[in-house]
Each structure stands twice: as C-alpha cells, then as structure tokens.
Amino acid sequence: MPHRIGPHRTGNGLIRKLDASDQAQFRDHLLRLSPDARRSRFAMTANDAFLRSYAETSMALGSVIHGFFEDGILRAVAELRTVDGITTAEAAFSVEDAWQNSGLGTKLMELTLIAARNRGYRHIYVNCLSTNRAMQLLARKFEAELTFEAGDVVGRLEPASFSFFSLFREAMNDGFGVAGSLLEAGRKRLA
C-alpha cells in the first residue's frame, strides 16, 4: 500500500491543478498513452498530431485540469470542461497503463467533483466506450446514473452545491499542490 502524505500525495506522486506552464507535460502524457488508452479517452483512434493539437487548445478552454505527477512526470489527468458555460460540464480521464488500477481515478474524480461543486455545475457527464469497464466502475462508485447511448455509456452525476467545506477543501488541495511543486523544483535544482 503506498505511503500517503496529505490529502492528495501518494508515494512519490503529487496531484495538482495544471496551468499553462504544464502544456508540454500534458502533451507528453497524451503521447505516452497506449493505443487502447487513447481510444478509451477520446472514443476514437487519436494520432499524435491530434493529441498535440488537443494539448495546445485544452489549456485555453477554461477547463479545470488535475494531474498526477510522479517524480515530476505527468502520468494521469482528469479534465472538467464546461458544456454550456453555466450548469453542465463533462469530466474526462486519462491514465497511463502502468498507473491504471492504482486508485488514481478515484482520487482524480473526487477532486474533479469538488471543482464542479465549487463552480456551480449541477450536471456532470462522463462519456465512455461500452468496453471501458474501468470508467464505468468509477462512475458507479460515485453513484452516476449510467445509460447506453449510440453504443457508448453516458454517466450522469449531480454534485451537491458548494459549501464552505468544499471551498476550503479545494483551497487546501491547491495549496498542497503548489507546495509540492515547489519542493519538486527544489529537489531538481539540488540534483
């Protein structure tokens, strides 16, 4: 069982929000995804050119993106992107093969739902292929209503309204993320 430090640090890993300075890491993470992981994430065959373009535009869309870094390398991502700009958003996840089935999806989903609550989203959708059992199990774990639509599975979640506790938890996670990034940068300089 990995050693846990704080609410979102596991072993040598750290979960934090991504910003524009992480664009290259995000691109490299997407490019490292196996063909199966790419298909699970994008519901289609995603070539390198598509992934490079996706990484370039994702940061500019106002999405909330959490990433799991291990030894300074981005290995898993959860994206929360508005659908209508008001109350509805979509959540999407990508995890490199060696980090799948490690509990990262659960942790990333928790942080994504907190971010959704705090931004006033009332409806969260998770779309996945009918063969993506891991994503379906994760959605069920968070009590999503699953339906089959056009060969895909759509999970619908309705997060609670924001509260002082949810705002505080997101702020604490953000603070730990910044502190962890600074520590990682300091370790790299000393190495």
HELIX and SHEET records of a PDB file:
HELIX    1   1 ALA A   20  ASP A   22  5                                   3    
HELIX    2   2 GLN A   23  ARG A   32  1                                  10    
HELIX    3   3 PRO A   35  PHE A   42  1                                   8    
HELIX    4   4 ASP A   48  SER A   58  1                                  11    
HELIX    5   5 MET A   59  LEU A   61  5                                   3    
HELIX    6   6 ASP A   97  TRP A   99  5                                   3    
HELIX    7   7 LEU A  104  ASN A  118  1                                  15    
HELIX    8   8 ARG A  133  LYS A  141  1                                   9    
HELIX    9   9 PHE A  164  LEU A  190  1                                  27    
SHEET    1   A 9 ARG A   4  ILE A   5  0                                        
SHEET    2   A 9 ARG A   9  THR A  10 -1                                        
SHEET    3   A 9 GLY A  13  LYS A  17 -1                                        
SHEET    4   A 9 VAL A  64  GLU A  70 -1                                        
SHEET    5   A 9 ILE A  73  THR A  82 -1                                        
SHEET    6   A 9 THR A  88  VAL A  95 -1                                        
SHEET    7   A 9 HIS A 123  LEU A 129  1                                        
SHEET    8   A 9 ASP A 152  LEU A 157 -1                                        
SHEET    9   A 9 GLU A 145  GLU A 149 -1                                        
END                                                                             
